[in-house]
């Protein structure tokens, strides 16, 4: 069952937004299979499209964090994912949060954007 | 209010650190809360199966959160991809954090390939609960069964989990067994992963 909880468009140009979303969704199947081959949460880059790369981080509950970016260093992305994971756990622990539903907290949005500026 | 070592006040829960916090909660407080949960659900349903299902659903929500939190805290961000891995994770880590001790035993079912059992002499949630005769085989361990199902389901191992009383000769109170029956796809994937 696929549900998208949060989509943050960072440095997006309008005309390419749809294409980027399509690339990310197309990479979902690859992630499904790849997730079962390793114990680690960070799956690094799983798919390429022209000069764009999709990096993925899978949590224990099989929630996927997917990042579409142009070719760049891996370290910043891994730390970024780890920090976002911590934020996600704090949202998830809320007993009134329905797992799989959209994350509407503006504070969460602000924090993720700040992390993106810091690490990416 | 007398200030006793002012703890830092955080504006939003997202700013608070995800620390271990206090490890223990008062048993009587939990027992009271759980009994209220059961009583509340009793007024809402007509039959026992429905009551067990509601308790299980309550446990499911707990299980989902426990999985995420414990994998992050205890296991340093490593996921479980194998059946035995996730079962021993539940049997030791989850049980230790929730009930203060590891589960009494983890067994593989003899009749079916897809059945596993976690047994406990006395489930913490059942300690202060007495079931009247007319409720038959009702077991408040359905809450714990729900927790286990929540952990398994979210980790990618869908299963049907139920709690049963198993009478043991020589003991007045029966032992509780959590029976886990995995879905077909889990076994196929396990076989595929080798």
Interface residues (C-beta under 8 A of the other chain):
Chain A: X35 X36 X37 X38 X39 X40 X41 X58 X59 X60 X61 X62 X82 X85 X86 X87 X89 X90 X91 X92 X93 X94 X95 X99 X105 X107 X108 X111
Chain B: X12 X13 X14 X16 X18 X61 X64 X65 X67 X68 X69 X70 X71 X72 X77 X78 X79 X80 X81 X154 X155 X156 X189 X193
